[in-house]
Amino acid sequence: MYQSILIPIDVLATDRAADMFAAAKALRNTDGKVSCLHVVQDIPASVSMEIPAEVMPRLMGSARETIQAAADASGLEVSVHIESGHPARTSLDVADRLEADLIIIGRSVSSNHYRQDHEAEFWNETITAPILNLSGFNTRRVRLGWTA
């Protein structure tokens, strides 16, 4: 059983998160905590200058509400973290900060997040917590490289 579970989740795919929420419910300690993380990728400065200042906070608030609603629908109590940055590095930083002892990944994050060699390296070599993968798409050679 696990005390601190992290679920990276894409706000646009919360409909695919039910299996990850169910796994977290089954695997957490009775006093364990589950955290969901959505990472907004950094926007180049030249682009961000064109975005009105109120847009990003509004989008991040909307993302938090969407993820919270999906978790509530599953009956799972979670804390929601919305961060900006590089998805793999930010996931690692949040996992460390929360002292996550399990990370659950699945199809609620596009498997493209695990595609590039440097992304797979973060997930395979840098993150030290066990990873429970609920998607065969992520294991392919062109993603995390766990299978041929």
C-alpha atoms as one frame of an Amber mdcrd trajectory, in Angstrom:
protein
   0.000   0.000   0.000   1.139   3.529  -0.710   1.131   6.709   1.310   1.551
   9.314  -1.453   0.310   8.609  -4.980   0.822  10.993  -7.900  -1.363  10.856
 -11.004  -0.177  13.025 -13.929  -3.339  13.904 -15.835  -4.270  15.860 -18.939
  -7.190  18.179 -18.364  -8.420  17.378 -21.888  -8.603  13.651 -21.165 -10.129
  13.360 -17.695 -12.684  10.978 -19.210  -9.833   8.445 -19.454  -8.768   8.819
 -15.831 -11.317   6.533 -14.143  -8.984   3.513 -14.201  -6.179   5.538 -12.624
  -8.509   6.810  -9.896  -9.707   3.243  -9.243  -6.114   2.001  -8.990  -5.230
   4.798  -6.585  -8.252   3.980  -4.409  -7.216   0.330  -4.265  -3.528   0.971
  -3.602  -3.397   3.853  -1.132  -3.131   3.434   2.610  -6.255   4.356   4.539
  -4.581   7.631   5.506  -2.733   7.921   2.173  -2.960  10.930  -0.103  -3.589
  11.070  -3.842  -2.454  14.038  -5.896  -3.311  14.826  -9.500  -0.899  16.888
 -11.575  -1.612  18.775 -14.780   1.401  20.451 -16.383   0.911  23.420 -18.669
   3.916  23.478 -20.968   6.004  26.622 -20.917   4.999  29.151 -23.518   7.815
  30.984 -25.314   8.161  34.577 -24.128   7.477  35.904 -27.616   4.096  34.164
 -27.561   3.206  34.814 -23.932   3.554  38.566 -24.482   0.568  38.336 -26.833
  -1.666  36.536 -24.325  -3.744  38.794 -22.054  -2.615  38.536 -18.432  -5.930
  37.136 -17.180  -6.028  34.198 -19.622  -3.482  31.849 -17.998  -4.832  32.111
 -14.431  -8.351  31.547 -15.775  -7.235  28.485 -17.781  -5.359  27.049 -14.801
  -8.404  27.553 -12.578 -10.620  25.859 -15.132  -8.160  22.942 -15.364  -8.239
  22.546 -11.580 -12.067  22.483 -11.557 -12.219  19.918 -14.400  -9.778  17.536
 -12.720 -11.449  17.958  -9.350 -14.865  17.173 -10.874 -13.499  13.979 -12.483
 -11.972  12.858  -9.194 -15.154  13.714  -7.280 -17.194  11.656  -9.760 -14.986
   8.663  -8.981 -15.422   9.146  -5.244 -11.695   9.728  -4.761 -10.444  12.557
  -2.581  -7.481  14.215  -4.278  -5.407  17.338  -4.151  -5.004  18.963  -7.556
  -1.745  20.579  -8.627  -1.562  22.753 -11.735   2.005  23.624 -12.657   3.733
  25.162 -15.634   6.968  23.902 -17.106   8.468  20.920 -18.887   6.090  17.943
 -18.334   8.658  15.307 -17.351  10.848  17.613 -15.249   7.830  19.142 -13.545
   6.391  15.689 -12.821   9.719  14.725 -11.244   9.828  17.916  -9.172   6.263
  17.460  -7.935   6.827  13.767  -7.208   9.860  14.714  -5.113   8.059  17.561
  -3.355   5.098  15.324  -2.481   7.385  12.405  -1.605   5.336  10.245  -3.968
   5.907   6.557  -3.395   3.850   5.589  -6.478   3.165   7.304  -9.808   0.232
   6.083 -11.872   0.311   6.835 -15.590  -2.234   5.935 -18.223  -4.052   7.239
 -21.262  -5.213  10.409 -19.545  -1.931  11.931 -20.700  -1.102  11.623 -24.379
   1.505   8.931 -24.934   3.384  11.603 -26.905   4.460  12.979 -23.512   6.653
   9.880 -23.235   7.778   9.866 -26.860  11.031  11.738 -27.220  14.206  10.086
 -26.020  14.791  12.748 -23.367  11.228  12.270 -22.069  11.662   8.511 -21.791
  14.984   9.092 -20.046  13.279  11.188 -17.356  10.629   8.541 -16.750  13.003
   5.568 -16.948  16.109   6.877 -15.218  15.315   9.945 -13.142  12.052   9.197
 -11.368  12.806   6.828  -8.515   9.254   6.075  -7.341   7.618   2.964  -8.796
   5.483   3.657 -11.867   2.219   1.817 -12.395   1.464   2.023 -16.100  -2.134
   1.404 -17.142  -1.613   1.842 -20.881   0.095  -0.397 -23.386   0.617   2.650
 -25.600   3.160   4.055 -23.171   5.312   0.906 -23.122   6.073   0.830 -26.844
   9.656   1.173 -28.073   8.854   4.638 -29.495   7.494   5.807 -26.135   9.011
   4.602 -22.839  10.827   1.783 -24.595   9.721  -0.961 -22.217   8.745  -3.312
 -25.057  10.200  -3.984 -28.501
